[in-house]
Structures are given as structure tokens and as C-alpha cells.
Amino acid sequence: MFALFGIFVAGGVTGTFVTLRFGREWVVKRPGPDQWAPNHLRRLTERLDLRPDQQEQLRPIVRRNIEELSRLRNDCISATKTVFERMEREISEKLSPEQRIQYDKLNREMRERARKFVPERKRPPGKDGAPHDESGKPQTAPSSAEKPASGI
């Protein structure tokens, strides 16, 4: 029984070290949202042997849907941050002043660890990460008829 437990613990420890060593590299190297559409279209082209005319037909479909996925992702990230901030605030209200100091320190340490593991990506100006023009105004997505046929 103890041998089985020891094997389980050894596997957990090994898995943790492997994840910490190689997991960070995977997170840092993965493409950002700006690369999702070109990468997806490239994969489709390679795996399905798409003709150039098919690529042009699929490009706006892929672009439109990837843009929606990116917006949903940004909304989810924003909502998650809001929930965490509310939770931290509610917990903090229930703590003594001494505990609150320790809790604030704990939260700062956790945020710092998270920043080291997942560095922030460059985002276009704007609270939601949506594209903005040079003046800082949000850009509206052109209709599919207005979008150029080339490039993503």
C-alpha cells in the first residue's frame, strides 16, 4: 500500500517539475490571437490541399470567426479578472487588519508568479484588446463585402 502511495507521489512530483520546466516554454511560444487566423488557414491549406480560389473563399470565413473567438476570449479574460477582484475584495473585508496585510502580500506574490509563468502579450490599445486606430478610437470591423480578398 505504501509502495503504491510512494509511486503516486513520485509521479506527481515528476509531473510538476516537467510542467514547470517545459510548460512555460509552451505557453510563451504559443501564437497570439493575431496569428490564429493565418495559422488556421495555413493548416487547412496544407491538410486539405486547398486550391488558391478555395483559400480566397475561406479567408474571410476564417478571419471573421477567429475575430469573434478573440473577442469572446477577451470578454472571458475580463470577466475572470472581475470575479477574482470581487472575491479578493470580499475576502479582505472579512479579515483582521493584520490578516489583510498578509492577504495583500499573498495576492501580490501570486500575481507576480503568474506574470513570470505567462508573460503579458502586446495588445492593441484599448481596454478590451480590440483594435484601435491611431487616435485611440475603436475600429469597427468592416463588412465582409468591404474586406480585402488578400491577406488575413
N, C-alpha and C positions, 0 to 999 in steps of 0.2 A: 504494500500500500504506500509506504513512504517512498519507495523507489519510483512509483508512478507519479507521485506528487513532485519528486525531485526532477523528473524528466519534464513534467509540465512547466515547472518554474524555470528550468534551464531554457526551454523553448521560448518562453515569454521574454526572458532576458535577452536571448539572442535576437529574437524578432525586434525588440525595442532598439537594440544597437544597430541592427541592419537598417531599420527605418530611419533612425536619426542620421545615419551615415549617408545613405543613398536616397532617402525620401526627399530631403531638402533639395538635392540636385534636380530631382524630377520636378518638383514644384517650381523651382527657379527657371528651369529650361522650357517649361511648357509654354506654348504660344498664348499671347494675349488675345482679347476679343477682336482686335484689328486684323488678326491673321486667321481667324476661324473660317471666314468665307473663302478666301483664296485656297487655304489648305483643303477644305472640304471639296471644292470644285476640282482641285488637282487630284485628290483621291478618287473622285468619281470618274474623272477623265482616264486615269491610269487603270482602274479596275474594270471599268465598263467599256474601255476603248471608245470613248466618245469622239464623234466627228466634230470638226470646228463649228459647224452650224448648230449642233446639239449643245456644245459648250455655250454658245451665244444665247441659246434659248433658256438654258438652265441658270446662267449667270444672274439674271435679275431675281429669279425664284430663290436661289441660294442666298443672295445678298439680302433680300427683303426678310427672309425668315431668320437668318443669322442676326440681323439687326434687331429683330423682335426678341430673340433669345438673349441678346446682350442687354436690352432694356429690362427684361424680366430678371436677369442676373443682378443688375444694378439695383433694381427695386428690392430684391430679396436681401442683398447685402445691406442696403439702407435699413430695411425693416428689422433685420437681425441686430444691427447696431443699436437701433432704438430700443428694442426689447432688452438687450444687455444693459444699456444705460439706465433704463427704468428699474430693472432688477437690482442693479448696484445701488441706486438711489433708495429704493425701498428697504433693502438690507441695511444700508448705512443708517437710516432713520431709527432702526431698532437696536443699534449698538450704543455702548457707552462711548464717551469721548476718547478714552484710551483705545478701545477696540476699533473705533472709527479710524484712528491714525494707522493702526496695524492693517486694517482692511484696505485703506487707500494705498498703502505701500504694497500690499499683496497684489492689488489690481494693476498698479504701475509695473510691477515685476512681470506679471502675466502678459501685459500688453507688449513689454519690451521683448520677452521671449517670442511672442507671436511675430513681432516685426523682424526678428532675426531669422525665424524659420521661413516666413513668407514676406519677402520684401515687397513694398508697395510698387505697383506698376505706374508708369506715367499715364495720366488720364487727360483727356482734353479738359479745358477749363469748364467749370460748371459743377454744381453740387451733385448732380446725378450722373456725371461722367458722359453726358450726351455731348455731341459735337457742338461747338460754338464758333461763330465767325470771329474775325479779328477784333471786333468791337465788344465781344463778350456776350452777344445776343445768341440765344439758342437757334441752331439751324433746323429748319423744318425739312423733313425727308421729302424729296421730290416724288411725284407720282411715277409709276413705272414707265409711263409714256415719256416723262422728262429725263429719265435716267439714261446716260450714255450706254451704248451697247458694249463697248470695250472696257476692260478693267473691272475690278471689283472694289 
